[in-house]
Amino acid sequence: MKQLGLSIPLFIKKPKVTRRQKFLEEMEQVISWADWTNRIAPHYPVAGSGRKPFALEAMLRIHLMQQ
């Protein structure tokens, strides 16, 4: 195996951080999800005879991303 030079880490491609990823990381730091989901849970629909509803936390995150 060849020895790697010092400049090799400069040429390794890192994945680009998208605006969505930045926003989600900021939301993780700012919002306490447990508090929000506990407040919304009594008003969120429960599974009945129809299709199961999406997870509450997922729907909350989607709603905040849309806003």
mmCIF file of the N, C-alpha and C atoms, coordinates in Angstrom:
data_MODEL
# 
_entry.id   MODEL 
# 
loop_
_atom_site.group_PDB 
_atom_site.id 
_atom_site.type_symbol 
_atom_site.label_atom_id 
_atom_site.label_alt_id 
_atom_site.label_comp_id 
_atom_site.label_asym_id 
_atom_site.label_entity_id 
_atom_site.label_seq_id 
_atom_site.pdbx_PDB_ins_code 
_atom_site.Cartn_x 
_atom_site.Cartn_y 
_atom_site.Cartn_z 
_atom_site.occupancy 
_atom_site.B_iso_or_equiv 
_atom_site.pdbx_formal_charge 
_atom_site.auth_seq_id 
_atom_site.auth_comp_id 
_atom_site.auth_asym_id 
_atom_site.auth_atom_id 
_atom_site.pdbx_PDB_model_num 
ATOM 1   N N  . MET A 1 1  ? 0.853   -1.178 0.000  1.00 0.00 ? 1  MET A N  1 
ATOM 2   C CA . MET A 1 1  ? 0.000   0.000  0.000  1.00 0.00 ? 1  MET A CA 1 
ATOM 3   C C  . MET A 1 1  ? 0.896   1.237  0.000  1.00 0.00 ? 1  MET A C  1 
ATOM 4   N N  . LYS A 1 2  ? 0.487   2.235  -0.758 1.00 0.00 ? 2  LYS A N  1 
ATOM 5   C CA . LYS A 1 2  ? 1.264   3.461  -0.844 1.00 0.00 ? 2  LYS A CA 1 
ATOM 6   C C  . LYS A 1 2  ? 0.997   4.331  0.375  1.00 0.00 ? 2  LYS A C  1 
ATOM 7   N N  . GLN A 1 3  ? 1.979   5.122  0.692  1.00 0.00 ? 3  GLN A N  1 
ATOM 8   C CA . GLN A 1 3  ? 1.838   6.049  1.810  1.00 0.00 ? 3  GLN A CA 1 
ATOM 9   C C  . GLN A 1 3  ? 1.010   7.246  1.358  1.00 0.00 ? 3  GLN A C  1 
ATOM 10  N N  . LEU A 1 4  ? 0.099   7.667  2.219  1.00 0.00 ? 4  LEU A N  1 
ATOM 11  C CA . LEU A 1 4  ? -0.746  8.806  1.892  1.00 0.00 ? 4  LEU A CA 1 
ATOM 12  C C  . LEU A 1 4  ? -0.018  10.095 2.234  1.00 0.00 ? 4  LEU A C  1 
ATOM 13  N N  . GLY A 1 5  ? -0.153  11.090 1.388  1.00 0.00 ? 5  GLY A N  1 
ATOM 14  C CA . GLY A 1 5  ? 0.467   12.379 1.632  1.00 0.00 ? 5  GLY A CA 1 
ATOM 15  C C  . GLY A 1 5  ? -0.371  13.229 2.579  1.00 0.00 ? 5  GLY A C  1 
ATOM 16  N N  . LEU A 1 6  ? 0.183   14.361 2.961  1.00 0.00 ? 6  LEU A N  1 
ATOM 17  C CA . LEU A 1 6  ? -0.530  15.249 3.870  1.00 0.00 ? 6  LEU A CA 1 
ATOM 18  C C  . LEU A 1 6  ? -1.694  15.969 3.199  1.00 0.00 ? 6  LEU A C  1 
ATOM 19  N N  . SER A 1 7  ? -1.668  16.068 1.873  1.00 0.00 ? 7  SER A N  1 
ATOM 20  C CA . SER A 1 7  ? -2.721  16.793 1.186  1.00 0.00 ? 7  SER A CA 1 
ATOM 21  C C  . SER A 1 7  ? -3.930  15.918 0.854  1.00 0.00 ? 7  SER A C  1 
ATOM 22  N N  . ILE A 1 8  ? -3.856  14.628 1.086  1.00 0.00 ? 8  ILE A N  1 
ATOM 23  C CA . ILE A 1 8  ? -4.955  13.716 0.748  1.00 0.00 ? 8  ILE A CA 1 
ATOM 24  C C  . ILE A 1 8  ? -6.256  14.100 1.454  1.00 0.00 ? 8  ILE A C  1 
ATOM 25  N N  . PRO A 1 9  ? -6.269  14.454 2.751  1.00 0.00 ? 9  PRO A N  1 
ATOM 26  C CA . PRO A 1 9  ? -7.542  14.811 3.380  1.00 0.00 ? 9  PRO A CA 1 
ATOM 27  C C  . PRO A 1 9  ? -8.219  16.022 2.736  1.00 0.00 ? 9  PRO A C  1 
ATOM 28  N N  . LEU A 1 10 ? -7.463  16.862 2.058  1.00 0.00 ? 10 LEU A N  1 
ATOM 29  C CA . LEU A 1 10 ? -8.048  18.024 1.399  1.00 0.00 ? 10 LEU A CA 1 
ATOM 30  C C  . LEU A 1 10 ? -8.862  17.629 0.176  1.00 0.00 ? 10 LEU A C  1 
ATOM 31  N N  . PHE A 1 11 ? -8.550  16.480 -0.422 1.00 0.00 ? 11 PHE A N  1 
ATOM 32  C CA . PHE A 1 11 ? -9.205  16.065 -1.647 1.00 0.00 ? 11 PHE A CA 1 
ATOM 33  C C  . PHE A 1 11 ? -10.322 15.051 -1.414 1.00 0.00 ? 11 PHE A C  1 
ATOM 34  N N  . ILE A 1 12 ? -10.479 14.584 -0.194 1.00 0.00 ? 12 ILE A N  1 
ATOM 35  C CA . ILE A 1 12 ? -11.563 13.652 0.101  1.00 0.00 ? 12 ILE A CA 1 
ATOM 36  C C  . ILE A 1 12 ? -12.862 14.444 0.136  1.00 0.00 ? 12 ILE A C  1 
ATOM 37  N N  . LYS A 1 13 ? -13.833 13.991 -0.626 1.00 0.00 ? 13 LYS A N  1 
ATOM 38  C CA . LYS A 1 13 ? -15.098 14.714 -0.722 1.00 0.00 ? 13 LYS A CA 1 
ATOM 39  C C  . LYS A 1 13 ? -15.961 14.425 0.498  1.00 0.00 ? 13 LYS A C  1 
ATOM 40  N N  . LYS A 1 14 ? -16.434 15.489 1.102  1.00 0.00 ? 14 LYS A N  1 
ATOM 41  C CA . LYS A 1 14 ? -17.355 15.373 2.227  1.00 0.00 ? 14 LYS A CA 1 
ATOM 42  C C  . LYS A 1 14 ? -18.749 15.673 1.699  1.00 0.00 ? 14 LYS A C  1 
ATOM 43  N N  . PRO A 1 15 ? -19.762 15.003 2.238  1.00 0.00 ? 15 PRO A N  1 
ATOM 44  C CA . PRO A 1 15 ? -21.113 15.313 1.752  1.00 0.00 ? 15 PRO A CA 1 
ATOM 45  C C  . PRO A 1 15 ? -21.504 16.737 2.115  1.00 0.00 ? 15 PRO A C  1 
ATOM 46  N N  . LYS A 1 16 ? -22.166 17.386 1.183  1.00 0.00 ? 16 LYS A N  1 
ATOM 47  C CA . LYS A 1 16 ? -22.596 18.764 1.387  1.00 0.00 ? 16 LYS A CA 1 
ATOM 48  C C  . LYS A 1 16 ? -23.747 18.799 2.394  1.00 0.00 ? 16 LYS A C  1 
ATOM 49  N N  . VAL A 1 17 ? -23.679 19.716 3.330  1.00 0.00 ? 17 VAL A N  1 
ATOM 50  C CA . VAL A 1 17 ? -24.746 19.870 4.317  1.00 0.00 ? 17 VAL A CA 1 
ATOM 51  C C  . VAL A 1 17 ? -25.819 20.754 3.691  1.00 0.00 ? 17 VAL A C  1 
ATOM 52  N N  . THR A 1 18 ? -27.020 20.195 3.570  1.00 0.00 ? 18 THR A N  1 
ATOM 53  C CA . THR A 1 18 ? -28.108 20.922 2.942  1.00 0.00 ? 18 THR A CA 1 
ATOM 54  C C  . THR A 1 18 ? -28.772 21.865 3.940  1.00 0.00 ? 18 THR A C  1 
ATOM 55  N N  . ARG A 1 19 ? -29.590 22.771 3.398  1.00 0.00 ? 19 ARG A N  1 
ATOM 56  C CA . ARG A 1 19 ? -30.319 23.701 4.275  1.00 0.00 ? 19 ARG A CA 1 
ATOM 57  C C  . ARG A 1 19 ? -31.271 22.941 5.187  1.00 0.00 ? 19 ARG A C  1 
ATOM 58  N N  . ARG A 1 20 ? -31.872 21.885 4.663  1.00 0.00 ? 20 ARG A N  1 
ATOM 59  C CA . ARG A 1 20 ? -32.795 21.084 5.456  1.00 0.00 ? 20 ARG A CA 1 
ATOM 60  C C  . ARG A 1 20 ? -32.063 20.441 6.638  1.00 0.00 ? 20 ARG A C  1 
ATOM 61  N N  . GLN A 1 21 ? -30.876 19.902 6.394  1.00 0.00 ? 21 GLN A N  1 
ATOM 62  C CA . GLN A 1 21 ? -30.101 19.294 7.471  1.00 0.00 ? 21 GLN A CA 1 
ATOM 63  C C  . GLN A 1 21 ? -29.708 20.326 8.524  1.00 0.00 ? 21 GLN A C  1 
ATOM 64  N N  . LYS A 1 22 ? -29.303 21.505 8.076  1.00 0.00 ? 22 LYS A N  1 
ATOM 65  C CA . LYS A 1 22 ? -28.956 22.569 9.025  1.00 0.00 ? 22 LYS A CA 1 
ATOM 66  C C  . LYS A 1 22 ? -30.162 22.943 9.874  1.00 0.00 ? 22 LYS A C  1 
ATOM 67  N N  . PHE A 1 23 ? -31.328 23.081 9.210  1.00 0.00 ? 23 PHE A N  1 
ATOM 68  C CA . PHE A 1 23 ? -32.539 23.449 9.921  1.00 0.00 ? 23 PHE A CA 1 
ATOM 69  C C  . PHE A 1 23 ? -32.912 22.390 10.946 1.00 0.00 ? 23 PHE A C  1 
ATOM 70  N N  . LEU A 1 24 ? -32.838 21.116 10.573 1.00 0.00 ? 24 LEU A N  1 
ATOM 71  C CA . LEU A 1 24 ? -33.170 20.034 11.498 1.00 0.00 ? 24 LEU A CA 1 
ATOM 72  C C  . LEU A 1 24 ? -32.212 19.990 12.688 1.00 0.00 ? 24 LEU A C  1 
ATOM 73  N N  . GLU A 1 25 ? -30.945 20.257 12.443 1.00 0.00 ? 25 GLU A N  1 
ATOM 74  C CA . GLU A 1 25 ? -29.973 20.291 13.540 1.00 0.00 ? 25 GLU A CA 1 
ATOM 75  C C  . GLU A 1 25 ? -30.279 21.442 14.502 1.00 0.00 ? 25 GLU A C  1 
ATOM 76  N N  . GLU A 1 26 ? -30.658 22.591 13.948 1.00 0.00 ? 26 GLU A N  1 
ATOM 77  C CA . GLU A 1 26 ? -31.021 23.724 14.804 1.00 0.00 ? 26 GLU A CA 1 
ATOM 78  C C  . GLU A 1 26 ? -32.293 23.427 15.593 1.00 0.00 ? 26 GLU A C  1 
ATOM 79  N N  . MET A 1 27 ? -33.260 22.773 14.957 1.00 0.00 ? 27 MET A N  1 
ATOM 80  C CA . MET A 1 27 ? -34.492 22.411 15.662 1.00 0.00 ? 27 MET A CA 1 
ATOM 81  C C  . MET A 1 27 ? -34.209 21.459 16.818 1.00 0.00 ? 27 MET A C  1 
ATOM 82  N N  . GLU A 1 28 ? -33.290 20.521 16.622 1.00 0.00 ? 28 GLU A N  1 
ATOM 83  C CA . GLU A 1 28 ? -32.930 19.582 17.686 1.00 0.00 ? 28 GLU A CA 1 
ATOM 84  C C  . GLU A 1 28 ? -32.391 20.316 18.908 1.00 0.00 ? 28 GLU A C  1 
ATOM 85  N N  . GLN A 1 29 ? -31.647 21.389 18.684 1.00 0.00 ? 29 GLN A N  1 
ATOM 86  C CA . GLN A 1 29 ? -31.047 22.129 19.785 1.00 0.00 ? 29 GLN A CA 1 
ATOM 87  C C  . GLN A 1 29 ? -32.056 23.034 20.480 1.00 0.00 ? 29 GLN A C  1 
ATOM 88  N N  . VAL A 1 30 ? -33.007 23.572 19.736 1.00 0.00 ? 30 VAL A N  1 
ATOM 89  C CA . VAL A 1 30 ? -33.916 24.583 20.271 1.00 0.00 ? 30 VAL A CA 1 
ATOM 90  C C  . VAL A 1 30 ? -35.157 23.976 20.923 1.00 0.00 ? 30 VAL A C  1 
ATOM 91  N N  . ILE A 1 31 ? -35.733 22.958 20.291 1.00 0.00 ? 31 ILE A N  1 
ATOM 92  C CA . ILE A 1 31 ? -37.042 22.439 20.719 1.00 0.00 ? 31 ILE A CA 1 
ATOM 93  C C  . ILE A 1 31 ? -36.865 21.216 21.612 1.00 0.00 ? 31 ILE A C  1 
ATOM 94  N N  . SER A 1 32 ? -37.598 21.218 22.723 1.00 0.00 ? 32 SER A N  1 
ATOM 95  C CA . SER A 1 32 ? -37.652 20.017 23.562 1.00 0.00 ? 32 SER A CA 1 
ATOM 96  C C  . SER A 1 32 ? -38.849 19.197 23.082 1.00 0.00 ? 32 SER A C  1 
ATOM 97  N N  . TRP A 1 33 ? -38.579 18.153 22.312 1.00 0.00 ? 33 TRP A N  1 
ATOM 98  C CA . TRP A 1 33 ? -39.623 17.378 21.651 1.00 0.00 ? 33 TRP A CA 1 
ATOM 99  C C  . TRP A 1 33 ? -40.551 16.703 22.645 1.00 0.00 ? 33 TRP A C  1 
ATOM 100 N N  . ALA A 1 34 ? -40.025 16.256 23.768 1.00 0.00 ? 34 ALA A N  1 
ATOM 101 C CA . ALA A 1 34 ? -40.856 15.563 24.752 1.00 0.00 ? 34 ALA A CA 1 
ATOM 102 C C  . ALA A 1 34 ? -41.963 16.483 25.275 1.00 0.00 ? 34 ALA A C  1 
ATOM 103 N N  . ASP A 1 35 ? -41.625 17.730 25.565 1.00 0.00 ? 35 ASP A N  1 
ATOM 104 C CA . ASP A 1 35 ? -42.634 18.670 26.057 1.00 0.00 ? 35 ASP A CA 1 
ATOM 105 C C  . ASP A 1 35 ? -43.718 18.928 25.017 1.00 0.00 ? 35 ASP A C  1 
ATOM 106 N N  . TRP A 1 36 ? -43.319 19.136 23.783 1.00 0.00 ? 36 TRP A N  1 
ATOM 107 C CA . TRP A 1 36 ? -44.283 19.426 22.720 1.00 0.00 ? 36 TRP A CA 1 
ATOM 108 C C  . TRP A 1 36 ? -45.193 18.232 22.472 1.00 0.00 ? 36 TRP A C  1 
ATOM 109 N N  . THR A 1 37 ? -44.616 17.037 22.389 1.00 0.00 ? 37 THR A N  1 
ATOM 110 C CA . THR A 1 37 ? -45.444 15.862 22.102 1.00 0.00 ? 37 THR A CA 1 
ATOM 111 C C  . THR A 1 37 ? -46.383 15.554 23.262 1.00 0.00 ? 37 THR A C  1 
ATOM 112 N N  . ASN A 1 38 ? -45.951 15.796 24.496 1.00 0.00 ? 38 ASN A N  1 
ATOM 113 C CA . ASN A 1 38 ? -46.833 15.570 25.648 1.00 0.00 ? 38 ASN A CA 1 
ATOM 114 C C  . ASN A 1 38 ? -48.021 16.525 25.630 1.00 0.00 ? 38 ASN A C  1 
ATOM 115 N N  . ARG A 1 39 ? -47.825 17.741 25.166 1.00 0.00 ? 39 ARG A N  1 
ATOM 116 C CA . ARG A 1 39 ? -48.924 18.712 25.098 1.00 0.00 ? 39 ARG A CA 1 
ATOM 117 C C  . ARG A 1 39 ? -49.903 18.392 23.967 1.00 0.00 ? 39 ARG A C  1 
ATOM 118 N N  . ILE A 1 40 ? -49.385 17.881 22.862 1.00 0.00 ? 40 ILE A N  1 
ATOM 119 C CA . ILE A 1 40 ? -50.223 17.639 21.697 1.00 0.00 ? 40 ILE A CA 1 
ATOM 120 C C  . ILE A 1 40 ? -50.899 16.264 21.758 1.00 0.00 ? 40 ILE A C  1 
ATOM 121 N N  . ALA A 1 41 ? -50.299 15.303 22.423 1.00 0.00 ? 41 ALA A N  1 
ATOM 122 C CA . ALA A 1 41 ? -50.773 13.914 22.423 1.00 0.00 ? 41 ALA A CA 1 
ATOM 123 C C  . ALA A 1 41 ? -52.256 13.755 22.769 1.00 0.00 ? 41 ALA A C  1 
ATOM 124 N N  . PRO A 1 42 ? -52.808 14.474 23.761 1.00 0.00 ? 42 PRO A N  1 
ATOM 125 C CA . PRO A 1 42 ? -54.232 14.277 24.049 1.00 0.00 ? 42 PRO A CA 1 
ATOM 126 C C  . PRO A 1 42 ? -55.161 14.673 22.890 1.00 0.00 ? 42 PRO A C  1 
ATOM 127 N N  . HIS A 1 43 ? -54.701 15.540 21.994 1.00 0.00 ? 43 HIS A N  1 
ATOM 128 C CA . HIS A 1 43 ? -55.525 16.024 20.886 1.00 0.00 ? 43 HIS A CA 1 
ATOM 129 C C  . HIS A 1 43 ? -55.244 15.297 19.576 1.00 0.00 ? 43 HIS A C  1 
ATOM 130 N N  . TYR A 1 44 ? -54.218 14.452 19.569 1.00 0.00 ? 44 TYR A N  1 
ATOM 131 C CA . TYR A 1 44 ? -53.818 13.754 18.349 1.00 0.00 ? 44 TYR A CA 1 
ATOM 132 C C  . TYR A 1 44 ? -54.679 12.505 18.183 1.00 0.00 ? 44 TYR A C  1 
ATOM 133 N N  . PRO A 1 45 ? -55.106 12.189 16.948 1.00 0.00 ? 45 PRO A N  1 
ATOM 134 C CA . PRO A 1 45 ? -55.992 11.035 16.755 1.00 0.00 ? 45 PRO A CA 1 
ATOM 135 C C  . PRO A 1 45 ? -55.307 9.709  17.095 1.00 0.00 ? 45 PRO A C  1 
ATOM 136 N N  . VAL A 1 46 ? -56.099 8.777  17.618 1.00 0.00 ? 46 VAL A N  1 
ATOM 137 C CA . VAL A 1 46 ? -55.595 7.437  17.920 1.00 0.00 ? 46 VAL A CA 1 
ATOM 138 C C  . VAL A 1 46 ? -56.049 6.484  16.818 1.00 0.00 ? 46 VAL A C  1 
ATOM 139 N N  . ALA A 1 47 ? -55.402 5.334  16.738 1.00 0.00 ? 47 ALA A N  1 
ATOM 140 C CA . ALA A 1 47 ? -55.734 4.355  15.704 1.00 0.00 ? 47 ALA A CA 1 
ATOM 141 C C  . ALA A 1 47 ? -57.123 3.786  15.961 1.00 0.00 ? 47 ALA A C  1 
ATOM 142 N N  . GLY A 1 48 ? -57.917 3.751  14.920 1.00 0.00 ? 48 GLY A N  1 
ATOM 143 C CA . GLY A 1 48 ? -59.258 3.187  15.009 1.00 0.00 ? 48 GLY A CA 1 
ATOM 144 C C  . GLY A 1 48 ? -59.389 2.048  14.016 1.00 0.00 ? 48 GLY A C  1 
ATOM 145 N N  . SER A 1 49 ? -60.503 2.009  13.329 1.00 0.00 ? 49 SER A N  1 
ATOM 146 C CA . SER A 1 49 ? -60.728 0.938  12.359 1.00 0.00 ? 49 SER A CA 1 
ATOM 147 C C  . SER A 1 49 ? -60.110 1.261  10.999 1.00 0.00 ? 49 SER A C  1 
ATOM 148 N N  . GLY A 1 50 ? -59.671 2.483  10.813 1.00 0.00 ? 50 GLY A N  1 
ATOM 149 C CA . GLY A 1 50 ? -59.099 2.890  9.528  1.00 0.00 ? 50 GLY A CA 1 
ATOM 150 C C  . GLY A 1 50 ? -57.585 2.784  9.517  1.00 0.00 ? 50 GLY A C  1 
ATOM 151 N N  . ARG A 1 51 ? -57.000 3.599  8.710  1.00 0.00 ? 51 ARG A N  1 
ATOM 152 C CA . ARG A 1 51 ? -55.546 3.626  8.574  1.00 0.00 ? 51 ARG A CA 1 
ATOM 153 C C  . ARG A 1 51 ? -54.908 4.194  9.834  1.00 0.00 ? 51 ARG A C  1 
ATOM 154 N N  . LYS A 1 52 ? -53.751 3.631  10.228 1.00 0.00 ? 52 LYS A N  1 
ATOM 155 C CA . LYS A 1 52 ? -53.055 4.125  11.414 1.00 0.00 ? 52 LYS A CA 1 
ATOM 156 C C  . LYS A 1 52 ? -52.497 5.522  11.143 1.00 0.00 ? 52 LYS A C  1 
ATOM 157 N N  . PRO A 1 53 ? -52.620 6.431  12.112 1.00 0.00 ? 53 PRO A N  1 
ATOM 158 C CA . PRO A 1 53 ? -52.050 7.771  11.908 1.00 0.00 ? 53 PRO A CA 1 
ATOM 159 C C  . PRO A 1 53 ? -50.524 7.727  11.978 1.00 0.00 ? 53 PRO A C  1 
ATOM 160 N N  . PHE A 1 54 ? -49.908 8.720  11.374 1.00 0.00 ? 54 PHE A N  1 
ATOM 161 C CA . PHE A 1 54 ? -48.459 8.831  11.436 1.00 0.00 ? 54 PHE A CA 1 
ATOM 162 C C  . PHE A 1 54 ? -48.025 9.125  12.864 1.00 0.00 ? 54 PHE A C  1 
ATOM 163 N N  . ALA A 1 55 ? -46.769 8.885  13.149 1.00 0.00 ? 55 ALA A N  1 
ATOM 164 C CA . ALA A 1 55 ? -46.232 9.163  14.481 1.00 0.00 ? 55 ALA A CA 1 
ATOM 165 C C  . ALA A 1 55 ? -46.340 10.660 14.770 1.00 0.00 ? 55 ALA A C  1 
ATOM 166 N N  . LEU A 1 56 ? -46.688 10.975 15.986 1.00 0.00 ? 56 LEU A N  1 
ATOM 167 C CA . LEU A 1 56 ? -46.916 12.365 16.375 1.00 0.00 ? 56 LEU A CA 1 
ATOM 168 C C  . LEU A 1 56 ? -45.669 13.214 16.182 1.00 0.00 ? 56 LEU A C  1 
ATOM 169 N N  . GLU A 1 57 ? -44.529 12.725 16.630 1.00 0.00 ? 57 GLU A N  1 
ATOM 170 C CA . GLU A 1 57 ? -43.310 13.519 16.527 1.00 0.00 ? 57 GLU A CA 1 
ATOM 171 C C  . GLU A 1 57 ? -42.927 13.755 15.072 1.00 0.00 ? 57 GLU A C  1 
ATOM 172 N N  . ALA A 1 58 ? -43.120 12.766 14.223 1.00 0.00 ? 58 ALA A N  1 
ATOM 173 C CA . ALA A 1 58 ? -42.815 12.933 12.795 1.00 0.00 ? 58 ALA A CA 1 
ATOM 174 C C  . ALA A 1 58 ? -43.719 13.990 12.173 1.00 0.00 ? 58 ALA A C  1 
ATOM 175 N N  . MET A 1 59 ? -45.003 13.949 12.504 1.00 0.00 ? 59 MET A N  1 
ATOM 176 C CA . MET A 1 59 ? -45.930 14.942 11.956 1.00 0.00 ? 59 MET A CA 1 
ATOM 177 C C  . MET A 1 59 ? -45.603 16.343 12.462 1.00 0.00 ? 59 MET A C  1 
ATOM 178 N N  . LEU A 1 60 ? -45.205 16.458 13.718 1.00 0.00 ? 60 LEU A N  1 
ATOM 179 C CA . LEU A 1 60 ? -44.839 17.748 14.269 1.00 0.00 ? 60 LEU A CA 1 
ATOM 180 C C  . LEU A 1 60 ? -43.612 18.319 13.560 1.00 0.00 ? 60 LEU A C  1 
ATOM 181 N N  . ARG A 1 61 ? -42.621 17.479 13.328 1.00 0.00 ? 61 ARG A N  1 
ATOM 182 C CA . ARG A 1 61 ? -41.416 17.937 12.626 1.00 0.00 ? 61 ARG A CA 1 
ATOM 183 C C  . ARG A 1 61 ? -41.751 18.364 11.192 1.00 0.00 ? 61 ARG A C  1 
ATOM 184 N N  . ILE A 1 62 ? -42.593 17.587 10.518 1.00 0.00 ? 62 ILE A N  1 
ATOM 185 C CA . ILE A 1 62 ? -42.994 17.942 9.162  1.00 0.00 ? 62 ILE A CA 1 
ATOM 186 C C  . ILE A 1 62 ? -43.719 19.277 9.142  1.00 0.00 ? 62 ILE A C  1 
ATOM 187 N N  . HIS A 1 63 ? -44.630 19.463 10.067 1.00 0.00 ? 63 HIS A N  1 
ATOM 188 C CA . HIS A 1 63 ? -45.377 20.716 10.125 1.00 0.00 ? 63 HIS A CA 1 
ATOM 189 C C  . HIS A 1 63 ? -44.443 21.906 10.342 1.00 0.00 ? 63 HIS A C  1 
ATOM 190 N N  . LEU A 1 64 ? -43.482 21.770 11.248 1.00 0.00 ? 64 LEU A N  1 
ATOM 191 C CA . LEU A 1 64 ? -42.563 22.867 11.497 1.00 0.00 ? 64 LEU A CA 1 
ATOM 192 C C  . LEU A 1 64 ? -41.665 23.142 10.299 1.00 0.00 ? 64 LEU A C  1 
ATOM 193 N N  . MET A 1 65 ? -41.280 22.089 9.581  1.00 0.00 ? 65 MET A N  1 
ATOM 194 C CA . MET A 1 65 ? -40.461 22.299 8.386  1.00 0.00 ? 65 MET A CA 1 
ATOM 195 C C  . MET A 1 65 ? -41.257 23.038 7.313  1.00 0.00 ? 65 MET A C  1 
ATOM 196 N N  . GLN A 1 66 ? -42.552 22.756 7.203  1.00 0.00 ? 66 GLN A N  1 
ATOM 197 C CA . GLN A 1 66 ? -43.368 23.429 6.202  1.00 0.00 ? 66 GLN A CA 1 
ATOM 198 C C  . GLN A 1 66 ? -43.560 24.895 6.524  1.00 0.00 ? 66 GLN A C  1 
ATOM 199 N N  . GLN A 1 67 ? -43.589 25.228 7.798  1.00 0.00 ? 67 GLN A N  1 
ATOM 200 C CA . GLN A 1 67 ? -43.789 26.614 8.193  1.00 0.00 ? 67 GLN A CA 1 
ATOM 201 C C  . GLN A 1 67 ? -42.496 27.380 8.004  1.00 0.00 ? 67 GLN A C  1 
# 
